[in-house]
Amino acid sequence: MTLRFLGIESSCDDTAAAVVTGDGRVLASVVAGQTALHADFGGVVPEIAARAHAEKLDICVEDALSQAGLTLADLDGIAVTAGPGLIGGVLAGVMLAKGLVAGTGLPLVGVNHLAGHALTPRLTDGVAFPYLMLLVSGGHCQFLRVDGPDDFTRLGGTIDDAPGEAFDKVAKLLGLPRPGGPQVETAARQGDPKRFSLPRPLLDRPGCDMSFSGLKTAVLRLRDELVAAQGGLHEQDRNDICAAFQRAVADVLAEKSRRALALSPVETFAVAGGVAANGELRAALERTTDAAGARFVAPPLALCTDNGAMIAWAGIEAFRAGQRDGIDLAARPRWPLDQKSAPMLGAGKQGPRHERRGSGRGCLWHGAGGIAGGERAGHAMGARHKLVGGS
């Protein structure tokens, strides 16, 4: 009989539960978002997120089991995100999972949230090991060679902001609502990507490492220059900036993906994470993969963002490999997938920014709710209040 696992995810601002089978069927997937709760704060507030998880987790689990037509007694195991992420949310999920296994006697498997994303192509497309994975989300961006369910080698990653974080910050700079990524993509469809010239950071250096902080700062300066020159930012200005920014990110990811494929040739190149839902980025990556003679795989949009199905599947993979966790399973705010490589540089003594802050997107706790002094100065100039609808 095939395995049936419950997956629980609560690493950032999505509370999720799902039931997945060992042969790759998603019997149910429930996600409760928190966008409205954080809308007034410009980013995810960990305290609010943790309380919302505590209120919604059991409801999501009940809904997932109901949709799957199963009870806890029908399951073969419970998988839960044990990190990385906002520690309050991760802890809420881990404690719920511990309570369920204590009451049922089911096996418990603690899952690395990033492994959930990285193994999703095996759930959706049956991809065989090894393959290359571009994990690109709000809090993370890295190239991984995936040789097994717990065998990941990092080929490169961002030394500062992740792309999703940059999208969110650019949206905020331009007066667009959250979530920023979809808003920037929508505005970019109406814009001219060639009107403004924006940098492509680190393309002049070898390797697969990336940087997006300077690109975000270039957008800030461009916005302030337009505001100073014409007394405000018109709608077409905003659309053109979004188009130029999105094209710059796509160019960087495409070139770095080409280098990763040259460095570690494989049959399949996969992309996952919330930013993988962006149509232009997907198209650029698919062209790059085709040119390298590899197969391109991108999960369905619903499985790109945080969800319980990827956690359930990663739990099944780990369970088959022999992993079992006890009631002492710890919630971890930091948990790099590649345990062999040295931490990435660029973030001071605490290590790489994208590892130490977990998977938060625009989280006020780690400072992504603001754009440092430059943005505050721009707001002081009244730039934020001079966005106008006309052209």
Stockholm file with secondary structure:
# STOCKHOLM 1.0

chainA/1-391         MTLRFLGIESSCDDTAAAVVTGDGRVLASVVAGQTALHADFGGVVPEIAARAHAEKLDICVEDALSQAGLTLADLDGIAVTAGPGLIGGVLAGVMLAKGLVAGTGLPLVGVNHLAGHALTPRLTDGVAFPYLMLLVSGGHCQFLRVDGPDDFTRLGGTIDDAPGEAFDKVAKLLGLPRPGGPQVETAARQGDPKRFSLPRPLLDRPGCDMSFSGLKTAVLRLRDELVAAQGGLHEQDRNDICAAFQRAVADVLAEKSRRALALSPVETFAVAGGVAANGELRAALERTTDAAGARFVAPPLALCTDNGAMIAWAGIEAFRAGQRDGIDLAARPRWPLDQKSAPMLGAGKQGPRHERRGSGRGCLWHGAGGIAGGERAGHAMGARHKLVGGS
#=GR chainA/1-391 SS CCCEEEEEECSSSEEEEEEEETTSCEEEEEEEECHHHHGGGTSBCHHHHHHHHHHHHHHHHHHHHHHHTCCGGGCSEEEEEEESSCHHHHHHHHHHHHHHHHHHCCCEEEEEHHHHHHHHHHHHHCCCSSEEEEEECSSCEEEEEEEETTEEEEEEEBSSCCHHHHHHHHHHHTTCCSSHHHHHHHHHTTSCTTSSCCCCTTTTSSSSCBCCHHHHHHHHHHHHHHHHHHSSBCHHHHHHHHHHHHHHHHHHHHHHHHHHHHHSCCSEEEEESGGGGCHHHHHHHHHHHHHTTCEEECCCGGGTSSCHHHHHHHHHHHHHTTCCBCTTCCCCSCCCSCSSSCCCSSSGGGCCHHHHTTTCSSBGGGTTTSCHHHHHHHHHTTGGGGBCSCC
#=GC SS_cons         CCCEEEEEECSSSEEEEEEEETTSCEEEEEEEECHHHHGGGTSBCHHHHHHHHHHHHHHHHHHHHHHHTCCGGGCSEEEEEEESSCHHHHHHHHHHHHHHHHHHCCCEEEEEHHHHHHHHHHHHHCCCSSEEEEEECSSCEEEEEEEETTEEEEEEEBSSCCHHHHHHHHHHHTTCCSSHHHHHHHHHTTSCTTSSCCCCTTTTSSSSCBCCHHHHHHHHHHHHHHHHHHSSBCHHHHHHHHHHHHHHHHHHHHHHHHHHHHHSCCSEEEEESGGGGCHHHHHHHHHHHHHTTCEEECCCGGGTSSCHHHHHHHHHHHHHTTCCBCTTCCCCSCCCSCSSSCCCSSSGGGCCHHHHTTTCSSBGGGTTTSCHHHHHHHHHTTGGGGBCSCC
//
